[in-house]
Amino acid sequence: MAHLYYGSETGPAEIPDRILAHVKVVATTKLRRGESFLLTWRHCDGSAPGRTSIWMQPSIPLRFVFANPDPEQLDPEYLQQLANQANSSGGIVLEWDDHTAEADERELEPVRVAAVARSEAGELVAA
């Protein structure tokens, strides 16, 4: 499990490495441009039941800590889905279970972070 540290909270949010790797790309792209957005997730097993929503903005400290030392392979379709959600009024809503968190690597097409670009409409796309 990866950890997302946000703001002055001392305890991190636990999010599967694969999912947080995708969120990291979208979040850093939006925050670098000065764009804020909402991020929501359900709590993982073993933590308090429920869900958390945070308002992501550039002035709040943010840190991503991954359990796996190797970078995750990124799925261009999932990146696009998250980017579209980030641009919506509902923001990014993370959903996962054992199957989505531990996706078969053969199904993922690697995308370099540098290959994420903007379309003519201004949306994030995998180039």
WOLINNOR-V937299 format. One record per backbone hydrogen bond with DSSP energy under -1.0 kcal/mol. CO is the residue of the C=O (numbers start at 1). NH is the residue of the N-H. E is the energy in kcal/mol with one decimal. If there is no record, write none. Layout:
co: {CO CO}
nh: {NH NH}
e: {E E}
This chain:
co: {2 3 4 5 6 13 15 16 17 18 19 20 21 22 23 24 25 26 27 28 29 30 31 37 38 39 40 41 44 50 52 54 56 57 61 63 65 75 76 77 78 79 80 81 82 83 85 92 97 98 104 112 113 115 117 119 123 125}
nh: {15 65 13 63 9 4 2 20 21 22 23 24 25 26 27 28 29 30 31 32 33 35 34 56 92 54 94 52 47 43 41 39 37 60 7 5 3 79 80 81 82 83 84 85 86 87 88 40 101 102 107 115 116 127 125 122 119 117}
e: {-2.1 -2.8 -2.5 -2.5 -1.2 -2.4 -2.3 -2.8 -2.3 -1.1 -2.3 -2.6 -1.3 -2.0 -3.4 -2.5 -1.7 -2.5 -3.1 -1.9 -1.1 -2.7 -1.3 -3.2 -2.4 -2.6 -3.4 -2.6 -1.7 -2.5 -2.2 -2.5 -1.9 -1.6 -3.0 -2.8 -3.4 -2.4 -2.1 -2.2 -2.6 -2.6 -2.5 -2.2 -2.8 -1.3 -1.8 -2.7 -2.5 -1.4 -1.9 -1.9 -1.7 -4.1 -3.4 -1.9 -2.9 -3.4}
